[in-house]
Amino acid sequence: MDEEFWYCLKHHEVEGRQGCRNADRLGPYATREEAAHALDKVAERNEEWDNDPKWNDKPGEGS
């Protein structure tokens, strides 16, 4: 990966390698476009995990 991008959770913008500390951002991503949609990806994954029966933590359900 020649150039990498991160999505900064503090500033709500895409940053390069010299941005904020890693604890405050998501990535790295291969493209600026991917980094710009980082929160969309997080929402998609959360929705998938919330509805995954293998990770259901409701009492009396699952294994």
C-alpha positions as CSV (number, residue, x, y, z in Angstrom):
1,M,0.0,0.0,0.0
2,D,1.7,3.2,-1.2
3,E,-0.7,5.6,0.4
4,E,-3.1,4.9,3.2
5,F,-6.1,6.8,4.6
6,W,-7.9,6.9,7.9
7,Y,-11.2,8.3,9.1
8,C,-10.8,10.6,12.1
9,L,-13.5,10.2,14.7
10,K,-12.6,13.5,16.4
11,H,-12.6,15.7,13.3
12,H,-15.0,13.6,11.1
13,E,-12.7,13.7,8.1
14,V,-10.3,11.6,6.1
15,E,-6.7,11.9,7.1
16,G,-3.4,10.6,5.8
17,R,-0.7,8.8,7.7
18,Q,0.3,11.9,9.7
19,G,-3.2,12.5,11.1
20,C,-4.5,12.0,14.7
21,R,-3.5,9.1,16.9
22,N,-4.7,5.7,15.8
23,A,-7.0,5.4,18.9
24,D,-9.1,8.3,17.4
25,R,-9.5,7.0,13.9
26,L,-10.6,4.0,11.8
27,G,-8.4,2.4,9.2
28,P,-6.1,2.2,7.4
29,Y,-8.0,2.1,4.1
30,A,-6.5,1.8,0.6
31,T,-8.4,4.8,-0.8
32,R,-9.7,8.1,0.3
33,E,-13.2,7.0,-0.8
34,E,-13.1,3.9,1.4
35,A,-12.0,5.9,4.4
36,A,-14.8,8.5,3.7
37,H,-17.4,5.7,4.0
38,A,-15.9,4.1,7.2
39,L,-18.9,4.9,9.4
40,D,-21.2,3.4,6.8
41,K,-19.2,0.2,7.0
42,V,-19.3,0.3,10.8
43,A,-23.1,0.6,10.7
44,E,-23.5,-2.2,8.2
45,R,-21.3,-4.5,10.4
46,N,-23.2,-3.6,13.6
47,E,-26.5,-4.4,11.9
48,E,-25.2,-7.8,10.7
49,W,-23.8,-8.6,14.1
50,D,-27.0,-7.5,15.9
51,N,-29.0,-9.9,13.8
52,D,-26.5,-12.8,13.9
53,P,-28.0,-15.7,15.9
54,K,-24.5,-17.0,16.8
55,W,-24.0,-13.7,18.8
56,N,-27.5,-13.5,20.3
57,D,-27.1,-12.6,24.0
58,K,-30.8,-12.5,24.9
59,P,-31.5,-14.7,28.0
60,G,-32.9,-18.2,27.1
61,E,-31.8,-18.0,23.4
62,G,-28.8,-19.3,21.6
63,S,-26.4,-21.8,23.1
